[in-house]
Amino acid sequence: MNNYSQYLPLLKISLQKLDNWRDGYGADHQTDFIEHLEKSSIQSVLDELAEKLQGNYPFHHPQYAGQMLKPPHPVAWLAYSLAMTINPNNHALDGGPPTSEMEKEVVNLIAAMAGYENNYLGHLTSGGTIANLEALFIAREIHPDKSIAATANAHYTHKRMCRILNCNFLEIPVDQHGIPDLSFIETHAEEIGTLVVTLGTTGLGIIEPLDELMNLSHKYGFRVHADAAYGGFFKLIENELPSEKHWKKLSECDSVVIDPHKHGLQPYGCGAILFKDASVGKYYKHDSPYTYFTSDDLHLGEISIECSRAGAAAAALWATLQMLPLTSNGLGEILRKTRSAAVTFAGLLQNRPDWQLYNTPELDITGYFKVPESGTISELNKQSKHIFSAGMKNRDTGFHLSLFKVKAEDFVKKFPDYRADVPEAVLLRSVFMKEEHEGFVEELTDRIFSA
């Protein structure tokens, strides 16, 4: 049972401690304003909000295996709520001394997980998009006359951010299995300043071959940025993954992005950017004489594109990592369960002659489809859309999936018996990113097969 109200007594105790701290500064001069807001009026607004929020899909329930969405860990939203009553701003040490220290602490932990040891630079961001923007910003500053390259499977924001940064973007073709064309990279190596390698694509969770790509980096001298926004925390269980050799190379990357608001169990938004060489901080240099008064130390705003950032995000992540440390038996245990669910699902599907697995899950995402009678992609697409819609019609026995499009020409390379009568194949896609999926996956599979 998802009984979130059970945690309210814990929050009330901690809120009282902060109230006592606030009272120590004397009378609260906002009391006149607060008294005009009758509790009944506040309750009315909250009740209306609760009604509106019920229009969401059941992200909390394991029948939801659609997009990369799930509620944060209870300690995360409790810590976030507690910190937001103060509303610290981690743009500067002065804006939130305790939460700024928490941010430094959690970034050090993430850096250690990535294999960065000394002289690195990093901070939290409002999400993976901004974290990647910072990585590409540094890439442009270091090699202003060269291209930033990423594969066709990379997140679309890389190409968009290159437009914002007014630098050239080079798209690397991939084969039907999502493997980048290494010969293309070698051919264009002289024009590449930074290569983006995705460790866990948002489509099918593909781990791009960092091992081989890092060898090319050493050979030709271009930088490597690892976009591990989705997959980064799987580093904790790398020894159990088929992509282990690629994770072993993460520490060699010039920069890494990891999103705690995905597998780090955090509320949106919480991303993280790390640079292996702290000297890139010179590209952030700025002067803001009116903001900082109490500290001569390097503040987080001096190594960030963003200015105001919620200190509550750092507090939430810090609290979560007190309970679930970045170890194989800590947070890694949850990742082990999500991957187990995906592998189990793939096995169940492969035992059915009327269903076809599109990709073997490398992390906890997989694509698949029901085999059409006609052998045409158009009929396959029709079935996928029907199953997708049918799952959302019954709350008690339903399911929520997502649709994923691939080029028809790539699809028929993998499945040559199909006729490409339309430009794209529409697959079903499941993201098993909740630990509850492990115990529910057989029930979910039965529901999908019965649709």
C-alpha positions in Angstrom: 0.0 0.0 0.0 1.3 3.5 -0.9 0.4 5.3 2.3 2.3 8.5 2.1 0.4 10.1 5.0 2.1 7.7 7.4 5.3 9.8 7.0 3.6 13.1 8.1 4.3 12.6 11.9 8.0 12.3 11.0 7.8 15.5 9.0 5.9 17.3 11.8 8.6 16.5 14.4 11.3 17.9 12.1 9.2 21.0 11.2 8.8 21.7 14.9 12.6 21.8 15.3 12.9 24.3 12.5 10.0 26.3 14.0 11.9 26.5 17.2 15.0 27.7 15.3 12.9 30.4 13.6 11.4 31.5 16.8 14.8 32.1 18.2 15.1 35.1 16.0 12.1 36.8 17.6 8.7 37.8 16.2 7.9 36.7 12.7 6.8 39.8 10.9 4.8 37.9 8.3 2.3 36.7 10.8 -0.3 39.4 9.8 -0.2 38.1 6.3 -0.5 34.5 7.3 -3.4 35.2 9.6 -5.4 36.5 6.6 -5.1 33.0 5.1 -7.6 31.0 7.0 -6.8 27.3 7.3 -10.1 26.4 5.8 -9.2 28.4 2.7 -5.8 26.7 2.4 -7.5 23.3 2.9 -10.0 24.1 0.1 -7.2 24.9 -2.3 -5.2 21.8 -1.4 -8.3 19.6 -1.8 -8.8 21.0 -5.2 -5.2 20.4 -6.0 -5.4 16.8 -4.8 -8.4 16.3 -7.2 -6.5 17.7 -10.1 -3.4 15.6 -9.4 -5.5 12.4 -9.7 -5.5 13.1 -13.4 -1.9 11.7 -13.5 -1.1 8.2 -14.7 -0.3 5.8 -11.8 3.5 6.5 -11.8 3.7 4.9 -8.3 2.3 1.5 -9.3 4.2 -1.2 -11.1 1.5 -1.5 -13.7 3.0 1.8 -15.0 6.0 0.8 -17.2 5.8 3.6 -19.7 8.1 6.6 -19.4 11.0 7.3 -17.0 8.7 8.4 -14.2 8.3 7.3 -10.6 7.8 9.0 -7.2 10.9 9.9 -5.2 12.0 8.0 -2.1 10.0 9.0 1.0 13.1 10.4 2.7 13.8 12.5 -0.4 10.4 14.3 -0.5 10.4 14.6 3.2 13.8 16.2 3.2 12.9 18.4 0.2 9.7 19.6 2.0 11.6 20.3 5.2 14.3 22.3 3.4 11.8 24.3 1.3 10.3 25.9 4.4 13.7 27.8 4.5 14.1 27.9 0.7 17.9 28.0 0.5 19.6 29.0 -2.8 22.7 27.0 -3.6 23.9 29.5 -6.1 26.2 30.8 -3.3 27.4 29.6 0.0 25.7 32.6 1.6 22.4 31.6 0.1 22.4 28.2 1.9 25.4 27.3 3.9 24.2 23.9 5.1 22.7 22.8 1.8 25.8 24.0 -0.1 27.9 21.8 2.0 25.5 18.9 1.4 25.8 19.5 -2.3 29.6 19.3 -2.1 29.3 16.1 -0.1 26.9 14.4 -2.5 28.9 15.5 -5.5 32.0 14.0 -4.0 30.2 10.7 -3.6 28.9 10.7 -7.2 32.4 11.6 -8.4 33.9 8.7 -6.4 31.3 6.4 -7.9 32.3 7.6 -11.4 36.0 6.9 -10.6 37.1 10.5 -10.4 39.7 10.9 -7.6 41.4 14.3 -7.3 41.2 17.7 -8.9 37.7 17.3 -10.4 35.0 19.9 -10.5 31.2 19.3 -10.2 27.9 20.4 -8.9 24.2 19.6 -9.0 21.9 21.1 -11.7 18.2 21.4 -12.3 18.4 18.3 -14.6 20.3 16.4 -17.3 19.6 18.9 -20.0 21.3 21.7 -18.2 24.1 19.4 -17.0 24.7 18.4 -20.6 24.6 22.0 -21.7 27.4 22.8 -19.3 29.4 19.9 -20.6 28.9 21.1 -24.2 29.7 24.7 -23.2 33.1 23.6 -21.9 33.6 21.5 -25.0 33.0 24.5 -27.2 35.3 26.7 -25.1 38.1 24.2 -25.3 37.8 23.5 -29.0 35.8 26.5 -30.5 36.6 25.6 -34.1 35.8 21.9 -33.9 32.6 19.9 -33.9 30.8 18.2 -31.1 29.8 14.7 -32.2 27.2 12.4 -30.9 25.4 9.3 -32.3 22.0 9.2 -33.9 20.8 7.5 -30.6 22.0 10.4 -28.4 19.4 12.5 -26.7 18.0 15.2 -29.0 19.0 18.0 -26.6 22.7 17.6 -27.7 21.9 18.7 -31.2 19.7 21.5 -29.9 22.3 22.7 -27.4 24.8 22.9 -30.2 22.5 25.3 -31.9 22.2 27.4 -28.7 26.0 27.4 -28.4 26.4 28.2 -32.1 28.8 25.3 -32.6 28.8 22.6 -35.2 27.1 19.3 -34.4 28.2 16.1 -36.2 25.8 13.2 -36.1 27.4 9.7 -36.1 25.3 7.0 -37.9 24.5 3.8 -36.1 23.5 0.4 -37.3 20.3 -1.5 -36.7 21.6 -2.6 -33.3 22.4 1.0 -32.2 26.2 0.5 -32.6 28.0 3.6 -33.8 29.9 3.6 -37.1 33.5 3.6 -35.8 34.9 4.1 -39.4 32.8 7.3 -39.7 34.4 8.6 -36.5 37.9 7.8 -37.7 37.2 9.5 -41.0 36.0 12.7 -39.3 38.3 12.5 -36.2 40.3 15.6 -37.1 37.2 17.8 -37.0 35.8 16.4 -33.7 36.7 18.3 -30.5 34.4 16.4 -28.1 32.6 13.1 -28.6 29.4 12.4 -26.6 29.0 8.8 -25.6 25.6 7.8 -24.2 25.6 5.2 -21.4 22.0 4.3 -21.3 20.0 5.8 -24.2 16.6 7.1 -23.2 15.0 5.1 -26.0 16.1 1.5 -25.3 18.8 1.9 -22.7 21.6 1.1 -25.1 25.1 1.3 -23.7 27.3 2.8 -26.4 30.8 1.2 -26.7 32.8 3.5 -24.5 35.7 1.1 -24.4 36.3 1.2 -28.2 35.4 4.9 -28.4 37.9 5.8 -25.7 40.6 4.0 -27.7 39.7 6.2 -30.6 40.0 9.2 -28.3 43.5 8.2 -27.3 44.4 7.7 -30.9 43.1 10.9 -32.3 43.1 13.3 -29.3 39.4 14.3 -29.1 37.7 14.7 -25.7 35.0 12.3 -24.5 31.8 13.4 -22.6 29.7 10.6 -21.1 26.0 11.3 -21.0 25.1 8.8 -18.3 22.0 10.8 -17.3 19.8 7.7 -17.2 22.3 4.9 -16.8 24.9 6.4 -14.5 23.9 4.8 -11.2 24.2 1.3 -12.8 27.9 1.9 -12.3 27.2 0.5 -8.9 26.5 -3.0 -10.3 28.8 -2.8 -13.3 30.2 -6.3 -12.6 26.8 -7.8 -13.2 26.2 -6.0 -16.5 27.0 -7.2 -20.0 28.5 -3.8 -20.6 30.9 -4.0 -17.8 34.0 -3.2 -19.8 32.5 0.1 -20.9 31.6 1.2 -17.3 35.3 0.5 -16.4 36.3 3.3 -18.7 34.0 5.9 -17.2 36.8 7.4 -15.1 38.7 8.2 -18.3 36.0 10.5 -19.6 36.6 14.2 -19.6 33.1 14.9 -18.2 30.2 12.9 -17.0 26.5 13.7 -16.5 24.3 11.7 -14.1 20.7 12.4 -13.1 19.8 11.7 -9.5 16.1 12.4 -10.4 16.1 9.3 -12.4 17.7 6.2 -10.7 18.8 8.3 -7.7 15.2 8.4 -6.4 15.0 12.2 -6.3 12.3 14.7 -7.1 12.6 16.7 -10.3 14.8 18.5 -10.9 18.2 17.1 -9.8 21.0 16.5 -12.3 24.8 16.5 -11.8 27.7 17.4 -14.0 31.3 16.4 -13.3 34.6 17.5 -15.0 37.7 15.4 -14.6 40.0 18.4 -14.7 39.1 21.2 -12.3 40.9 23.8 -14.4 37.9 24.1 -16.7 36.5 26.3 -13.9 38.3 29.2 -15.6 35.6 29.1 -18.3 33.0 29.9 -15.8 34.8 33.0 -14.3 32.6 35.9 -13.6 32.2 38.8 -11.1 29.1 39.5 -9.0 30.2 41.8 -6.2 26.8 42.3 -4.6 25.9 38.7 -3.9 28.6 37.2 -1.6 29.7 38.6 1.7 30.5 35.9 4.3 32.8 33.5 2.5 36.0 33.7 0.4 35.7 30.1 -0.6 34.8 29.0 -4.1 31.0 29.0 -4.2 28.8 26.8 -6.4 27.6 29.7 -8.5 31.2 30.3 -9.7 31.2 26.8 -11.4 27.7 26.8 -12.8 25.8 28.2 -15.8 22.7 28.3 -13.7 22.3 31.0 -11.0 19.5 30.3 -8.5 19.2 26.6 -7.7 17.1 24.9 -5.0 19.1 24.0 -2.0 16.3 21.6 -1.2 17.4 19.3 -4.0 20.8 18.9 -2.3 19.2 18.3 1.0 16.9 15.6 -0.5 19.8 13.8 -2.2 22.0 14.0 0.9 19.2 12.5 3.1 18.6 9.7 0.6 22.3 8.8 0.4 22.4 8.5 4.2 19.9 5.7 3.9 20.9 4.3 0.5 24.7 4.8 0.0 26.3 4.6 -3.4 27.4 1.0 -3.0 26.4 -2.2 -4.6 24.4 -3.2 -1.5 23.0 0.3 -1.0 21.4 2.0 -3.9 22.8 -0.7 -6.1 20.3 -3.2 -4.7 17.4 -1.2 -6.1 19.1 -1.1 -9.5 19.6 -4.8 -9.3 15.9 -5.3 -8.9 14.9 -3.0 -11.8 17.3 -4.8 -14.2 16.0 -8.2 -12.9 12.5 -7.2 -13.8 13.5 -6.3 -17.3 15.5 -9.5 -17.8 12.6 -11.6 -16.5 10.1 -9.8 -18.7 12.4 -10.4 -21.8 12.6 -14.1 -20.9 8.8 -14.4 -20.5 8.3 -12.7 -23.8 10.8 -14.8 -25.7 8.9 -17.9 -24.7 5.8 -16.7 -26.6 5.8 -17.4 -30.4 3.3 -14.6 -31.0 5.6 -11.9 -29.4 9.0 -10.7 -30.4 11.7 -9.0 -28.4 13.3 -6.1 -30.3 16.3 -5.7 -28.0 17.8 -7.6 -25.1 17.8 -5.2 -22.2 21.2 -3.9 -21.2 19.8 -1.9 -18.3 16.1 -2.0 -17.5 14.4 -0.8 -20.7 13.2 -3.0 -23.5 11.3 -2.8 -26.8 9.1 -5.5 -28.2 6.0 -6.1 -30.4 3.3 -8.6 -31.1 3.8 -10.6 -34.3 1.3 -9.5 -36.9 -0.4 -12.0 -39.2 0.3 -10.1 -42.4 4.0 -9.6 -41.9 3.8 -5.9 -42.7 5.1 -3.1 -40.6 1.8 -1.2 -40.9 -0.1 -4.1 -39.3 2.6 -4.3 -36.6 2.1 -0.6 -35.9 -1.6 -1.0 -35.7 -1.3 -3.8 -33.1 1.2 -1.8 -31.0 -1.1 1.2 -30.9 -4.1 -0.9 -30.0 -2.3 -2.7 -27.1 -0.9 0.7 -25.9 -4.4 2.2 -25.7 -6.1 -1.0 -24.4 -3.9 -1.1 -21.4 -5.1 2.3 -20.0 -8.8 1.4 -20.1 -9.1 -0.7 -16.9 -7.6 0.6 -13.7 -7.6 -2.7 -11.9 -6.2 -5.0 -14.6 -4.6 -2.4 -16.9 -1.1 -1.4 -17.7 0.8 1.7 -19.0 3.4 1.3 -21.7 5.0 3.7 -24.2 5.5 3.6 -27.9 8.9 3.8 -29.6 9.5 4.5 -33.3 12.4 3.0 -35.4 13.2 3.5 -39.0 11.6 0.8 -41.1 14.9 0.3 -42.9 16.6 -0.5 -39.6 13.7 -2.7 -38.5 13.8 -4.9 -41.6 17.6 -5.4 -41.2 16.9 -7.0 -37.9 13.7 -8.8 -39.1 14.1 -9.3 -42.9 10.8 -11.3 -43.2 8.8 -8.1 -42.7 7.7 -5.8 -45.5 8.4 -2.1 -45.0 5.2 -0.6 -46.3 5.5 2.5 -44.1 8.5 4.6 -43.1 8.6 3.7 -39.4 7.9 0.7 -37.2 6.1 1.5 -33.9 7.2 -0.7 -31.0 6.0 -1.2 -27.5 8.5 -0.1 -24.9 8.7 -0.7 -21.2 10.8 1.0 -18.6 11.1 -1.1 -15.4 12.7 1.5 -13.2 10.8 0.8 -10.0 12.0 -1.8 -7.7 8.4 -3.0 -7.3 8.5 -4.1 -10.9 10.6 -7.2 -9.9 7.7 -8.7 -7.9 5.0 -7.6 -10.3 6.6 -8.4 -13.7 4.8 -11.7 -14.2 1.4 -10.2 -13.5 2.2 -7.3 -15.8 3.3 -9.6 -18.6 0.0 -11.6 -18.3 -2.0 -8.4 -18.6 -0.1 -7.3 -21.7 -0.4 -10.7 -23.3 -4.2 -10.7 -22.7 -4.7 -7.3 -24.3 
